Amino acid sequence: MVFGAEGPRYAAGRLVLPHPPRSLNAPDAERLRGQADGLALRLAHHDDAAHARARPDGPQARDLFDAARRALGDRPIIAEDLGLITPDVESLRQELGLPGMRVLQFIFGDPPDPDAPPTDDDPPDRVVYTGTHDNDTACGWYRAPPDATPTRSVEEVERERHRLRVRLSTDGAEIHWDLIGMALASRAHTAIYPLQDLLGLGSEARMNVPGRPWGNWAWRFHWEQLTPEIEARLATLTMAAARG
């Protein structure tokens, strides 16, 4: 068991729990114990065969979406197809016409994403993100100490950053602009970048740490942060990508 920013979860053969507060009171200790017990129970009783039997097949899964559309009409829905996605799920997403997600912070790690990075051949049925509200900011992610991630080695982090620098021909000094430009230049249907990335902010402006019950959603934007220089640079990248 280890503590990490992205918890609680199971990864690389280890239980990952969110970092506890520096001052651990009784409710915090109870919550942490509950998370650990919950993951341990899940591992002890997980049964791949049972999950496979209970999982709806293609037609049954389609029925759910058809019923939702009849009740609600067509809605702009993005499929959160992150992590391990099986071919039948990908086929259903395409059949339903739902755009999938591509998060640029995820595509340079070990092993490299075989579908990444976005290129002229990338399918347009995607929404590409520099990062989401659950990620660190682009600058915070790139500049964090290589040993800050307990589920990956220093060597893995260094390889990830090397791939990124090579692919984007950058020294990383303005990694937020590099990733924003990459998102805009892709053929993805939509490009999304958090305001913190546009402003080039670090980990202090991170919006949310999944599984951590304190300190989230506290960052606030002030209009004076959005300078004319930032507006002009974003406009240039947007027009160059024909998204204006």
C-alpha angles and dihedrals in degrees: 000000000000137000120241144158094253104057163185094037145103116256137161092353094307136103109237118203125185116262108268121230116274089245106048112203127186097269090048091051091049091050092049092048090049092052092049093047091047093053092045091051091048091052094045094054102031112130119183092194092053091049091050092052093049096044112101115242124233099281093045091048090049090052090062093055093043090053091050091051092049090052100039106021123228110332130183099256127174117203111228093219097166125140123016108357119182122221093250091056091048090049091051092049091053092045090053092047094236118153114235129219131256116186112194093208088065103049104073100054133101114318097023115238104261090214095050153139103032111256138168087279095053112116113255094224091093139096107215121206131189083212138323133239088270093057129077114256116276092254093044092049095048097042099043114118109270090238094054094092111074094193094058134050125241088249092055092051092048091050090051092053092045091054090050094050093047094047094048097035090231140133090218095245090124099024092153092061091044091056094042089052091048092052093048093046094053122097090240115135092239135013119210127186124175116243089243089063092048088054093045095237126165135226092297087075097049110136104209142005107201113237094014110117097200139054097024131134091013101121116107131194124226120200094229088066090069100078127190088248092058092046092051094048093049091048091052093051092045094051092044088056091048091240096119 
